[in-house]
Amino acid sequence: MSDMDETQAAATKRRNKRAGMIVASVGVGMLGLSFAAVPLYGLFCRVTGYNGTVQTGTAAPGATERTIRVRFSAQTDRSLPWNFRPEQAAMTVRLGEEGFAFYTATNQAATPVTGISVYNVTPEKVGRYFHKVACFCFDEQTLAPGQRADMPVSFWVDPRIAEDPNTRDVTTITLSYTFYRTIEDAQRAGALANAGPHVGRAGAEPSRTN
């Protein structure tokens, strides 16, 4: 082989090696993005209020004169033998004022059952203005046979909802909770096949329901 042929072969080998490294880097990057997709989506929802995702962890700024009506809704997945309902159908609160509401759940089964809840608000466009201070969502709740639990919720609605052209016409917000049986409890009870789509353990990213 001539010196020119050897030079061309070496250059081709370098190009192939470089191309292989680029392809591998792209593959690793895509894999990283796939793992990051869920937390990034969750962050996006929390920042924008997308899909009715509410804000959390901030104290109420103080009441204003304007009021808004908050309705309370409760659903129970068919795999969970609980009677879950709000204690009040609705209440009127002032914007910027912390409100308190209660839900109750009663285990109607003859054995202990563990459930976990998810929540959202509608219309979805108000999610960025609805602030949840404390609630029972995403925490596993185990109820003994016949046991009833009172579940408090505290929240406030950002006064800026009245300044946003997209939301200033909103007069009623619906806060909805859905309770599911946990995967672990369904497995223990042999009810996994009928458990439906739900969160398996506390802290996992929930699926949103309306």
VEXDREN-2710 file (C-alpha; in Angstrom, 1 decimal):
% VEXDREN-2710
k/r/px/py/pz
1/MET/0.0/0.0/0.0
2/SER/1.3/3.4/-1.0
3/ASP/1.9/6.3/1.5
4/MET/-1.1/8.1/-0.1
5/ASP/-3.3/5.1/0.4
6/GLU/-2.2/4.7/4.0
7/THR/-2.9/8.4/4.6
8/GLN/-6.4/8.2/3.1
9/ALA/-7.2/5.0/5.1
10/ALA/-6.1/6.7/8.4
11/ALA/-8.2/9.8/7.6
12/THR/-11.2/7.5/6.8
13/LYS/-10.7/5.7/10.1
14/ARG/-10.6/9.0/12.0
15/ARG/-13.8/10.2/10.3
16/ASN/-15.6/6.9/11.1
17/LYS/-14.4/7.1/14.7
18/ARG/-15.6/10.7/15.0
19/ALA/-19.0/9.9/13.5
20/GLY/-19.4/6.9/15.8
21/MET/-18.7/9.2/18.8
22/ILE/-21.2/11.7/17.6
23/VAL/-23.9/9.0/17.1
24/ALA/-23.2/7.6/20.6
25/SER/-23.4/11.1/22.1
26/VAL/-26.7/11.8/20.5
27/GLY/-28.0/8.4/21.8
28/VAL/-26.9/9.2/25.3
29/GLY/-28.4/12.7/25.0
30/MET/-31.8/11.3/23.8
31/LEU/-31.8/8.8/26.7
32/GLY/-31.1/11.5/29.2
33/LEU/-33.9/13.6/27.8
34/SER/-36.3/10.7/28.0
35/PHE/-35.5/10.3/31.7
36/ALA/-35.7/14.0/32.3
37/ALA/-39.0/14.4/30.4
38/VAL/-41.3/13.5/33.4
39/PRO/-39.7/15.9/36.0
40/LEU/-39.4/18.6/33.3
41/TYR/-43.1/18.2/32.5
42/GLY/-44.0/18.3/36.2
43/LEU/-41.9/21.5/36.6
44/PHE/-43.6/23.0/33.5
45/CYS/-47.1/22.2/34.9
46/ARG/-46.2/23.7/38.3
47/VAL/-44.9/26.9/36.8
48/THR/-47.6/27.4/34.2
49/GLY/-50.6/25.7/35.9
50/TYR/-51.0/23.5/32.8
51/ASN/-53.6/20.8/33.0
52/GLY/-55.1/22.3/36.2
53/THR/-51.9/21.8/38.2
54/VAL/-52.0/24.1/41.3
55/GLN/-49.2/25.9/43.0
56/THR/-48.0/24.8/46.5
57/GLY/-46.2/25.9/49.6
58/THR/-46.8/29.7/49.6
59/ALA/-48.5/31.6/52.3
60/ALA/-51.6/33.7/51.5
61/PRO/-50.8/37.4/50.8
62/GLY/-53.9/38.8/52.5
63/ALA/-57.6/39.2/51.6
64/THR/-58.9/41.6/49.0
65/GLU/-62.4/42.8/48.4
66/ARG/-63.1/40.6/45.4
67/THR/-64.5/37.1/46.0
68/ILE/-64.6/33.9/44.1
69/ARG/-66.6/30.7/44.5
70/VAL/-64.8/27.4/45.1
71/ARG/-66.6/24.1/44.4
72/PHE/-65.4/20.8/45.8
73/SER/-65.6/17.5/43.9
74/ALA/-64.7/13.9/45.0
75/GLN/-64.3/10.7/42.9
76/THR/-63.3/7.2/44.0
77/ASP/-61.9/4.6/41.7
78/ARG/-64.0/1.5/41.5
79/SER/-61.1/-0.6/43.0
80/LEU/-61.2/1.4/46.3
81/PRO/-64.1/0.4/48.6
82/TRP/-64.3/3.8/50.2
83/ASN/-67.0/6.4/50.6
84/PHE/-65.1/9.6/49.8
85/ARG/-66.9/13.0/49.7
86/PRO/-66.5/16.7/50.4
87/GLU/-68.1/18.0/53.6
88/GLN/-69.2/21.2/51.8
89/ALA/-70.4/21.5/48.3
90/ALA/-68.9/25.0/47.8
91/MET/-67.7/28.1/49.6
92/THR/-67.0/31.7/48.7
93/VAL/-63.6/33.1/49.6
94/ARG/-61.9/36.5/49.1
95/LEU/-59.0/36.6/46.8
96/GLY/-55.7/36.4/48.7
97/GLU/-57.5/34.9/51.8
98/GLU/-56.7/31.4/53.0
99/GLY/-59.7/29.1/52.9
100/PHE/-60.3/25.8/54.7
101/ALA/-62.3/22.8/53.6
102/PHE/-62.8/19.2/54.6
103/TYR/-63.2/15.9/52.9
104/THR/-64.1/12.6/54.6
105/ALA/-63.4/9.0/53.7
106/THR/-64.9/5.9/55.2
107/ASN/-63.6/2.4/54.5
108/GLN/-66.5/0.2/53.7
109/ALA/-64.5/-3.0/53.4
110/ALA/-64.0/-5.7/56.0
111/THR/-60.2/-5.4/55.8
112/PRO/-57.8/-2.4/56.0
113/VAL/-57.4/-0.6/52.7
114/THR/-54.7/1.9/51.6
115/GLY/-55.6/4.7/49.1
116/ILE/-53.8/7.6/47.6
117/SER/-55.3/10.7/46.0
118/VAL/-54.5/13.1/43.1
119/TYR/-56.1/16.4/42.4
120/ASN/-56.6/19.3/40.0
121/VAL/-58.6/22.4/39.4
122/THR/-60.9/23.5/36.6
123/PRO/-61.1/25.5/34.5
124/GLU/-57.5/24.4/33.8
125/LYS/-56.4/28.0/33.1
126/VAL/-56.7/29.0/36.7
127/GLY/-54.2/26.4/38.0
128/ARG/-51.4/28.9/38.2
129/TYR/-53.5/31.1/40.5
130/PHE/-54.8/28.4/42.8
131/HIS/-52.4/27.8/45.7
132/LYS/-52.6/24.7/47.9
133/VAL/-51.1/25.4/51.4
134/ALA/-51.8/21.9/52.8
135/CYS/-53.8/18.8/51.9
136/PHE/-53.9/15.1/52.0
137/CYS/-52.9/14.5/48.3
138/PHE/-50.1/12.1/47.4
139/ASP/-49.9/10.7/50.9
140/GLU/-50.9/7.1/51.4
141/GLN/-53.9/6.8/53.7
142/THR/-54.7/3.4/55.4
143/LEU/-58.2/3.0/56.9
144/ALA/-59.2/0.1/59.1
145/PRO/-62.6/-1.6/58.4
146/GLY/-65.3/1.0/59.0
147/GLN/-62.9/3.7/59.9
148/ARG/-63.7/7.3/58.9
149/ALA/-61.0/9.9/58.4
150/ASP/-61.4/13.7/58.2
151/MET/-59.1/15.2/55.5
152/PRO/-58.6/19.0/55.7
153/VAL/-57.5/21.2/52.8
154/SER/-56.2/24.8/53.0
155/PHE/-55.8/27.0/50.0
156/TRP/-55.9/30.5/48.6
157/VAL/-56.6/32.1/45.2
158/ASP/-54.0/34.7/43.9
159/PRO/-55.6/38.1/43.4
160/ARG/-53.8/38.4/40.1
161/ILE/-56.5/36.1/38.7
162/ALA/-58.6/39.2/38.4
163/GLU/-56.0/41.1/36.4
164/ASP/-55.3/38.3/33.8
165/PRO/-57.5/38.8/30.7
166/ASN/-57.7/35.1/30.3
167/THR/-59.0/34.5/33.8
168/ARG/-60.7/37.6/35.1
169/ASP/-64.1/36.4/33.9
170/VAL/-63.8/33.2/36.1
171/THR/-66.3/33.3/39.0
172/THR/-66.1/29.6/40.1
173/ILE/-63.2/27.2/40.5
174/THR/-63.7/23.5/41.0
175/LEU/-61.2/21.6/43.2
176/SER/-61.4/17.9/42.4
177/TYR/-59.8/15.0/44.2
178/THR/-59.8/11.4/43.1
179/PHE/-58.8/8.5/45.4
180/TYR/-57.2/5.3/44.1
181/ARG/-56.1/2.1/45.7
182/THR/-52.4/1.9/45.9
183/ILE/-50.6/-0.7/43.7
184/GLU/-49.1/-2.4/46.8
185/ASP/-52.5/-2.7/48.5
186/ALA/-54.2/-3.9/45.3
187/GLN/-51.5/-6.6/45.0
188/ARG/-52.0/-7.7/48.5
189/ALA/-55.8/-7.9/48.0
190/GLY/-55.5/-9.5/44.6
191/ALA/-57.3/-6.6/43.0
192/LEU/-54.5/-5.3/40.8
193/ALA/-56.2/-6.3/37.6
194/ASN/-59.1/-4.0/38.4
195/ALA/-57.1/-1.2/40.1
196/GLY/-57.1/1.1/37.0
197/PRO/-54.5/3.8/36.2
198/HIS/-53.3/5.4/39.4
199/VAL/-50.3/6.3/41.5
200/GLY/-48.5/3.3/43.0
201/ARG/-46.7/5.0/45.9
202/ALA/-46.4/8.4/47.6
203/GLY/-44.1/10.8/45.8
204/ALA/-44.6/9.3/42.3
205/GLU/-45.8/11.5/39.5
206/PRO/-49.6/11.2/39.3
207/SER/-51.8/10.9/36.3
208/ARG/-54.2/13.9/36.1
209/THR/-57.9/13.4/36.1
210/ASN/-60.7/15.8/35.8
END
